[in-house]
Amino acid sequence: MGALIRLVGAPLALLADALLLLDSVVILRGLRVNEKHVSTGRTHFWCDLKEGLYFVLGQRLLVSLAIVVGLLQLSNPSIWACVTRW
């Protein structure tokens, strides 16, 4: 966002950000999910967390995505520090 502010100015950068958020809203509103909630009584957070973790670990694509996103999140400040100094 900082680079966009430098390039076109703050008002236009905020307008671009607002338009992108509006685009996201339109896309998400178009999704239809028919999910039925099955109540099994009391839920246990740690059991549900473990179940979800085992599900993710069983899917190679999700493990790869988690690793890539984690590394990008860790390196993001370093990347922006290098980009803004040029």
N, C-alpha and C positions, 0 to 999 in steps of 0.2 A: 504494500500500500504506500510505503514511503517513496518508492521509486515512481509510482504513478502520480503522487502529489507533486513531486519535483517536475515530472514531465508535463502535466496538464493543469496543475494548480489544485488547491484543496476543494473548491466547490465542485469541479468536474469529477474529481476522484470520489467524493462522497456520492455524487449522482451515479457514477458507475457502480459503486458498492451497493447502493440502494437498488439499482436495476438488477444486479446479480442476485441479491437476496429475493427480490420479487420473482425472478426466474426460478429460483429454488422452490419458492412457495408454490408456484404453478406446477412444477414437476411433481412435488410431493403430494399436492392435492389430487393429482391424477392417478396416484397409486391406490389401488383397491386391495385391501387385505381382509380376508375372511378368516379370522383366527378365533377359535372358540377357547375360552378360558375354562380349564378343567380344575375345579377346586378339589384338592385332596385333603382339606382340613388345614392344619397349621403348616406353614412353609418354613423351612430352615435355610437361612441364607447361605451358610457354609456348604450345605449339601448341594444346593442349587448351583453355587459357584463352582464346586468341584465337578459337577455334572457338565456344566458348560465348558470348563477347561478341558475335560476329557474329550468332549465333542470337537473342540478346536484342534486339539493335539492329534485327533484322528483324521484330520483333513489337511493334506500337504499344502494345498493352496492357501488355506487360512493361516497356517503356520508361517508360510513364506510372506504373506501380506503383513502379518503381525511383526515379523522381524524387520521388514523393509520400513514400515511406518515407524516402528520404534527407533531405528537408526536415523531416519530422517528427522524425527522429533529431537533426538539428541544432538544432531549436527546442525540443525536449523539456525541457532544463534551464530555459530561459527561461519556458516555460509553467508548469512546476511552481513556479518562484520566484514568479511572479505569483499562482498559486492558493493557495499556502501563506501568503502575506502577507495575504490577505483574512481 
